Amino acid sequence: MEALFIFAFALLGLAVGSFLNVCMDRLPRSESILNPPSHCQVCQHRLVAKDLIPVFSYLWLRGRCRYCWATIPKRLLWVELATGGLFAFLYWRCNSIPELGVMAFYTCLFILIFVVDLEHGLILNKVVYPGIAVALLFALFLPQPWIMQLKFSGIVNFAISGGIGFVIFLLIALISRGGMGWGDVKLAALIGLATGLPLVFVALIMAAILGGLVAIALLIAKKRGRKESIPFGPFLSLSTLVTLLWGSSILNWYLGLI
């Protein structure tokens, strides 16, 4: 029976991933995510139900529009698969309905931020600000750290954590004079609200390590010039999801080393 529920939640994740793709396409262009209905970006033909089945429509059409044969971006397939897989994993891992709902929300939020910043170099206020508002509500009505299982709780904890993330990245942005975007500063505040103390440090340090390693690898491979910036939002998003899932274990492992 549990396997059936996991499969059902995976299907829900595929559908949510399809909606996230709409958000990724339209929000950076300041378009409505509701109107007009889904359509081909090349020929503008309205898509019907059989064109919108997550994953299966892409595979059946071999990654091309049914009407004009334009190539459909592979990102649509990967986002749907990733969201479906993560939803299945969350259902298996989470111990309660509130934990499952909150983790599903943060998964969707940070997947959206990850892809938009990777593709457009933008961390959108219309995504981050509602995320901050929802994170505050979670901290208010779910004061216990049901994910991290630490001894810190309460909205004060999460508010301080959000302030720490904001101040640290604000200082970096001011000192670097353009090396750090203001979108990253706001995202750091959201990350603090989502993770709480002391896991905000785990998320931010992990993002810095991942970003540094990738930057070094790209410079060695000479795929990017030294003056070309690398979006930091994807590293922050990925490290936050890892922290929400395994942050307490990572922290305990590190403390055990010292």
Protein Blocks (a to p, Z undefined) as FASTA:
>chain_A
ZZmmmmmmmmmmmmmmmmmmmmmmmmmnopafkbccdddfklopacdfklmgghklmmmn
nopafklopacdfklmmmmmmmmmmmmmmmmmpmbfklmmmmmmmmmmmmmmmmmmmmno
pacfklmmmmmmmmmmmmmmmmbafknopabecjklmmmmmmmmmmmmmmmmmmnnopac
fklmmmmmmmmmmnopaklmmmmmmmmmmmmmmmmmmmmnopacfklccdfklmmmmmmm
mmmmmmmmmmmmmmmmZZ
